[in-house]
Amino acid sequence: VLPSCLRAIRNTQEALLETLRRDKEAPVRAAAARGLSHFERTPSLLEGLLDALEDSSPLVRAQAHQALILLTGAMDMERNRDAWSKYLKEKS
């Protein structure tokens, strides 16, 4: 049972990352970013959220920033990819 649950979680995370990267609708991409905040931090998850900080939609950028805060506990970070990348490198 456990392996199948882990596989389902991984598949859901991958689906949300794909939605965040490719959906045409900003509210859908924003919801995907918000949903990703509930998963374990992985390099691909963090990279997807970092990419979303440069989304054309302010709503998506805000949700990606909030997800990064929730995943890291870094409350005082700017909504800026470079700042987040530097922070995450220092913490890894």
LINQUI-V567116 format. One record per backbone hydrogen bond with DSSP energy under -0.5 kcal/mol. CO is the residue of the C=O (numbers start at 1). NH is the residue of the N-H. E is the energy in kcal/mol with one decimal. If there is no record, write none. Layout:
CO&NH&E / CO&NH&E
This chain:
1&5&-2.0 / 2&6&-2.6 / 3&7&-2.3 / 4&8&-2.0 / 5&9&-2.4 / 6&10&-2.6 / 7&11&-2.6 / 8&12&-2.3 / 9&13&-2.6 / 10&14&-2.5 / 11&15&-2.2 / 12&16&-2.4 / 13&17&-2.5 / 14&18&-2.3 / 15&19&-2.3 / 16&20&-2.7 / 17&21&-2.0 / 18&22&-2.2 / 19&23&-2.2 / 24&26&-0.5 / 25&29&-2.1 / 26&30&-2.8 / 27&31&-2.0 / 28&32&-2.1 / 29&33&-2.2 / 30&34&-2.4 / 31&35&-2.6 / 32&36&-1.9 / 33&37&-0.7 / 34&37&-1.1 / 35&38&-1.7 / 36&39&-1.6 / 42&46&-2.7 / 43&47&-2.5 / 44&48&-2.3 / 45&49&-2.1 / 46&50&-2.7 / 47&51&-2.6 / 48&52&-1.8 / 49&53&-0.9 / 50&53&-0.8 / 51&54&-1.8 / 52&55&-1.7 / 57&61&-2.3 / 58&62&-2.4 / 59&63&-2.2 / 60&64&-2.6 / 61&65&-2.2 / 62&66&-2.4 / 63&67&-2.3 / 64&68&-2.2 / 65&69&-2.1 / 66&70&-2.5 / 67&71&-2.3 / 68&72&-1.8 / 69&73&-3.3 / 73&75&-1.4 / 74&77&-0.8 / 78&80&-1.9 / 80&84&-2.3 / 81&85&-3.0 / 82&86&-2.3 / 83&87&-2.3 / 84&88&-2.9 / 85&89&-2.2 / 86&90&-2.2 / 87&91&-1.7 / 88&92&-0.9 / 89&92&-0.5
